Amino acid sequence: MRHASRIKRLLDSYRRSHKTFALFTVLSTLVVLTMIRCILNGNYESTALCVLSLLLFLVPAILQDRMKIEIPPVFQGIIFGFIFAAEILGEVNHFYVRIPGWDTMLHAMNGFLCTAIGFSLVYLLNRGSKNVNLSPFYLTLVAFCFSMTIGVLWEFFEYAIDQVFFLDMQKDFVVREFGSVSLDPLNMGTPIDVANITQTVITTASGKTYTIEGGYLDIGIADTMKDLQVNLLGAVAFSVIGYPTLKFSRSSKVVEGLTIRPADLPRRD
């Protein structure tokens, strides 16, 4: 009974914005329907992802309740959409494999949102502390570095999971050319260029063979670099918007809609 009351209180925080609550309701319903489909198909791994998604949908409300902060409705809606796109569409419905650029789009969005979170955290510290008084440039720089750090830590996580569970979170790329000093017959550290690769054959100790048509299979490096690059672009995009907002005290709907504030601090119209 107490847990039901707590969940109701958390959901009430979403009801303050009709659009946010409508989005939350629609996406939660889609997740539940997806979970039912996964259960009927005996796909319990995807079922667990659906349960995780429903729990993640409550995170903004929990943070607001515990930390006494206000996450703008726009930011909440983007978080809901990001979770649904990453877990339900990306993982459960395999959009990462079926739709080129899906992973790239989400990493760019992650860089943008993490910069907004870093921006908010430093803004709150800067505003509420007498000992900290960062200039707009350094505040933006710290937010940018926060976003890039989160991006790097996520790539560390993907690498660790791939090494332990072989889940291929760092998606492989087929490349047609590479250079390697390991192929130098004189062992002098001279990079040997291997170009126009048309096929790679892998043979295991058990005798199994795998053929990669069209090139050589890159194991995660290209994917990691791409993810960090688009994370960088997202971080730069928010920094470019956020810096003049602070420097010149401009009003920005983007920054206002993505800036977390103390619950008792009124927002500008």
C-alpha positions as CSV (number, residue, x, y, z in Angstrom):
1,M,0.0,0.0,0.0
2,R,2.8,2.4,0.9
3,H,4.6,1.6,-2.4
4,A,1.4,2.2,-4.4
5,S,1.0,5.6,-2.7
6,R,4.6,6.5,-3.5
7,I,4.2,5.6,-7.1
8,K,1.0,7.7,-7.3
9,R,2.9,10.6,-5.8
10,L,5.6,10.2,-8.4
11,L,3.1,10.1,-11.2
12,D,1.4,13.2,-9.9
13,S,4.5,15.1,-10.6
14,Y,4.1,14.2,-14.3
15,R,0.5,15.3,-14.4
16,R,1.5,18.9,-13.9
17,S,2.1,19.0,-17.6
18,H,-0.7,17.4,-19.7
19,K,1.6,16.9,-22.7
20,T,4.3,15.2,-20.7
21,F,1.9,13.0,-18.9
22,A,0.2,12.1,-22.2
23,L,3.6,11.1,-23.7
24,F,4.4,9.1,-20.6
25,T,1.1,7.3,-20.8
26,V,1.4,6.5,-24.5
27,L,5.0,5.3,-24.2
28,S,4.3,3.2,-21.1
29,T,1.4,1.6,-22.8
30,L,3.5,0.7,-25.8
31,V,6.2,-0.8,-23.5
32,V,3.6,-2.9,-21.7
33,L,2.2,-4.2,-25.0
34,T,5.8,-4.9,-26.2
35,M,6.4,-6.8,-22.9
36,I,3.3,-8.9,-23.4
37,R,4.4,-9.8,-26.9
38,C,7.9,-10.7,-25.6
39,I,6.4,-12.9,-22.9
40,L,4.2,-14.7,-25.4
41,N,7.2,-15.3,-27.6
42,G,9.3,-16.6,-24.7
43,N,11.8,-13.7,-25.1
44,Y,12.6,-13.1,-21.5
45,E,15.7,-11.0,-22.1
46,S,13.6,-8.4,-24.0
47,T,10.9,-8.7,-21.3
48,A,13.6,-7.7,-18.8
49,L,14.4,-4.7,-21.0
50,C,10.8,-3.7,-21.0
51,V,10.6,-3.8,-17.2
52,L,13.8,-1.8,-17.0
53,S,12.3,0.8,-19.4
54,L,9.3,1.2,-17.1
55,L,11.5,1.7,-14.1
56,L,13.6,4.2,-16.0
57,F,10.5,6.2,-16.9
58,L,10.1,6.9,-13.1
59,V,13.7,8.1,-12.6
60,P,12.9,11.8,-13.4
61,A,10.0,11.8,-10.9
62,I,12.2,10.0,-8.2
63,L,15.0,12.6,-8.7
64,Q,12.5,15.5,-8.4
65,D,11.1,13.9,-5.2
66,R,14.4,13.1,-3.5
67,M,16.5,16.0,-4.6
68,K,13.8,18.7,-4.5
69,I,14.5,19.9,-8.0
70,E,12.4,20.7,-11.0
71,I,13.0,18.9,-14.3
72,P,11.3,20.9,-17.0
73,P,8.4,19.0,-18.8
74,V,10.3,19.3,-22.1
75,F,13.3,17.7,-20.6
76,Q,11.2,14.9,-19.1
77,G,9.6,14.3,-22.5
78,I,12.9,14.0,-24.2
79,I,14.1,11.6,-21.5
80,F,11.1,9.4,-22.1
81,G,11.6,9.4,-25.8
82,F,15.3,8.7,-25.4
83,I,14.6,5.6,-23.2
84,F,12.0,4.3,-25.5
85,A,14.2,4.8,-28.6
86,A,17.2,3.2,-27.0
87,E,15.7,0.2,-25.1
88,I,12.4,-0.6,-26.9
89,L,13.1,0.4,-30.5
90,G,16.8,0.0,-30.4
91,E,17.3,-3.2,-28.4
92,V,14.0,-5.0,-28.4
93,N,13.0,-4.2,-32.0
94,H,16.6,-4.2,-33.3
95,F,16.6,-0.7,-34.7
96,Y,20.3,-0.5,-34.0
97,V,20.8,-3.2,-36.7
98,R,17.9,-2.5,-39.0
99,I,18.1,1.3,-39.3
100,P,21.5,2.8,-40.3
101,G,22.4,5.7,-38.1
102,W,20.0,4.9,-35.2
103,D,22.9,4.4,-32.8
104,T,24.6,7.5,-34.1
105,M,21.5,9.7,-33.6
106,L,21.1,8.5,-30.0
107,H,24.7,9.2,-29.2
108,A,24.5,12.7,-30.6
109,M,21.3,13.2,-28.5
110,N,23.1,11.8,-25.5
111,G,25.9,14.3,-25.9
112,F,23.4,17.2,-26.1
113,L,21.4,16.0,-23.1
114,C,24.4,15.3,-20.9
115,T,25.8,18.7,-21.6
116,A,22.4,20.1,-20.5
117,I,22.6,18.0,-17.3
118,G,26.2,19.1,-16.6
119,F,25.1,22.7,-17.3
120,S,22.3,22.4,-14.8
121,L,24.4,20.8,-12.1
122,V,27.2,23.5,-12.3
123,Y,24.6,26.2,-12.6
124,L,23.0,25.1,-9.4
125,L,26.3,24.9,-7.7
126,N,27.4,28.2,-9.0
127,R,24.2,29.9,-7.9
128,G,23.9,28.3,-4.5
129,S,27.5,28.5,-3.3
130,K,29.4,31.6,-2.1
131,N,32.7,29.9,-2.7
132,V,32.1,29.0,-6.3
133,N,31.6,31.7,-8.9
134,L,32.4,30.4,-12.4
135,S,32.3,32.6,-15.4
136,P,29.9,31.7,-18.2
137,F,32.8,30.3,-20.2
138,Y,34.1,28.0,-17.5
139,L,30.6,26.9,-16.6
140,T,30.0,26.0,-20.2
141,L,33.4,24.3,-20.4
142,V,32.7,22.2,-17.3
143,A,29.3,21.2,-18.7
144,F,30.9,20.2,-22.0
145,C,33.6,18.1,-20.2
146,F,30.9,16.5,-18.1
147,S,29.1,15.3,-21.3
148,M,32.3,14.0,-22.8
149,T,33.2,12.1,-19.6
150,I,29.9,10.4,-19.6
151,G,30.4,9.5,-23.2
152,V,33.8,8.0,-22.5
153,L,32.5,6.1,-19.4
154,W,29.7,4.6,-21.5
155,E,32.2,3.4,-24.1
156,F,34.2,1.8,-21.3
157,F,31.0,0.1,-20.1
158,E,30.3,-1.2,-23.6
159,Y,33.8,-2.5,-24.0
160,A,33.7,-4.3,-20.6
161,I,30.3,-6.0,-21.5
162,D,31.6,-7.1,-24.8
163,Q,34.7,-8.6,-23.3
164,V,32.8,-10.5,-20.6
165,F,29.5,-11.4,-22.3
166,F,30.3,-11.0,-26.1
167,L,27.1,-9.0,-26.7
168,D,28.6,-6.8,-29.4
169,M,27.5,-3.5,-27.8
170,Q,30.3,-1.9,-29.8
171,K,28.9,-2.7,-33.2
172,D,31.3,-4.1,-35.8
173,F,32.0,-2.3,-39.1
174,V,33.2,-3.8,-42.4
175,V,36.2,-1.9,-43.6
176,R,37.9,-2.2,-46.9
177,E,41.4,-0.9,-46.0
178,F,43.6,-0.7,-43.0
179,G,47.3,-0.2,-42.1
180,S,49.2,-2.4,-39.7
181,V,52.8,-2.6,-38.5
182,S,52.1,-6.2,-37.5
183,L,52.3,-7.2,-41.2
184,D,55.8,-5.7,-41.7
185,P,58.0,-8.7,-42.6
186,L,61.1,-6.9,-41.5
187,N,59.6,-6.0,-38.1
188,M,60.7,-2.4,-38.4
189,G,57.5,-0.8,-37.4
190,T,56.6,0.1,-41.0
191,P,52.8,0.2,-41.5
192,I,51.7,-2.0,-44.3
193,D,48.7,-0.7,-46.2
194,V,46.1,-3.5,-47.0
195,A,43.7,-2.0,-49.5
196,N,40.7,-3.1,-51.6
197,I,39.8,-6.0,-49.3
198,T,37.0,-8.0,-50.9
199,Q,36.6,-10.9,-48.5
200,T,37.8,-12.1,-45.1
201,V,37.6,-15.7,-43.9
202,I,37.8,-16.6,-40.2
203,T,38.7,-20.1,-39.1
204,T,38.3,-21.3,-35.5
205,A,40.2,-24.0,-33.7
206,S,37.1,-26.2,-33.9
207,G,37.1,-26.0,-37.7
208,K,34.2,-23.5,-38.1
209,T,34.6,-20.9,-40.8
210,Y,33.0,-17.5,-41.1
211,T,33.2,-15.4,-44.3
212,I,32.9,-11.6,-44.2
213,E,32.0,-10.3,-47.7
214,G,33.2,-6.9,-48.8
215,G,36.1,-6.3,-46.4
216,Y,37.6,-6.8,-43.0
217,L,35.6,-6.9,-39.8
218,D,36.6,-4.1,-37.5
219,I,35.8,-5.1,-33.8
220,G,34.3,-2.0,-32.2
221,I,37.0,0.6,-32.8
222,A,35.3,2.5,-35.6
223,D,32.0,2.4,-33.7
224,T,33.6,3.8,-30.5
225,M,35.3,6.6,-32.4
226,K,32.0,7.4,-34.2
227,D,30.0,7.5,-31.0
228,L,32.5,9.8,-29.3
229,Q,32.6,12.1,-32.3
230,V,28.8,12.5,-32.5
231,N,28.7,12.9,-28.7
232,L,31.2,15.7,-29.2
233,L,28.9,17.3,-31.8
234,G,25.9,17.1,-29.4
235,A,28.0,18.6,-26.6
236,V,29.2,21.4,-28.8
237,A,25.7,22.2,-30.0
238,F,24.3,22.7,-26.5
239,S,27.5,24.7,-25.5
240,V,27.0,27.0,-28.4
241,I,23.4,27.7,-27.3
242,G,24.1,27.8,-23.5
243,Y,27.2,30.1,-23.5
244,P,25.6,33.2,-25.0
245,T,22.5,32.6,-22.8
246,L,24.7,33.0,-19.7
247,K,27.1,35.6,-21.1
248,F,24.6,38.0,-22.3
249,S,21.6,37.0,-20.0
250,R,19.6,36.1,-23.1
251,S,16.4,34.2,-22.9
252,S,16.5,30.8,-24.7
253,K,13.6,28.4,-24.9
254,V,16.0,25.6,-25.5
255,V,18.2,26.3,-22.5
256,E,15.1,27.1,-20.3
257,G,13.4,23.9,-21.4
258,L,16.5,21.8,-20.5
259,T,17.8,23.5,-17.4
260,I,17.1,21.7,-14.1
261,R,16.4,24.1,-11.2
262,P,15.6,24.0,-7.5
263,A,11.9,23.1,-7.0
264,D,11.2,26.5,-5.3
265,L,12.9,28.6,-7.9
266,P,10.4,30.2,-10.3
267,R,11.0,29.9,-14.0
268,R,11.1,32.8,-16.3
269,D,8.1,33.2,-18.7
